[in-house]
Amino acid sequence: MNPTFSTHWLIPNLREFNKINPDIIVNIHSLANIGDFLNREYDAAIMREDFCSPWSEVEYLFEEEILPVCSGSLLPQPNQKLTVEELLNEFPPFASKYAPSKAGRNGSRCRISTVRW
């Protein structure tokens, strides 16, 4: 499950859910891969689509929104403001914690040799 989803929506709403549904016990587990899911028993799970097994029943919840960010030290002018489009054109994404296969794509341009999370 995406950490943003769990920290910004799921966990803050658990208290109210528990008040309304005191007979339901919610256990939260963080999964690193589909194997983690297959080796435990769950009644329900919230996960990224690429973690789902072929025999899972999937119900779409929402579209993931990814926003570009950039260190101010990479900009040619201090306090320069860029639109999303300008930022993406100037600095194409080089890595994502959730898409590690893309790591390093633009790292050398940003003087980054190793991506760490």
Secondary structure, DSSP 8 states (H G I E B T S, - for coil): --HHHIIIIIHHHHHHHHHH-TT--------SSHHHHHTS--S-----GGG--TT----------------GGGSSSTT----HHHHHHHS-----TT-GGGTTTTTTTTT-S----
